[in-house]
Amino acid sequence: MLTSLEDYLTAVETPLEWVVQGCIPTPSFGLLVGAPKAGKSLMAIGLALAIVRGIPWMDRPTQQGPVLYLQLDASPP
């Protein structure tokens, strides 16, 4: 769908809703990357738990909701 410049400039912005205030908007898709053994998995699990429970994460409010956590680089036990 094409939008004219006039329509674009006069459009009313809808405020963002946040899963984690100021960090993760909703809807969203996230990818956490970093060096090996940097704590990515622990951080992701803590974030997922905070969202599922609706509790603050790193002093930021969260909106309670479902989480899908995929750890695709783990070795089998």
Secondary structure, DSSP 8 states (H G I E B T S, - for coil): ----HHHHHH------EEEETTTEEES-------STTSSHHHHHHHHHHHHHHT--BTTB-B---------TT----
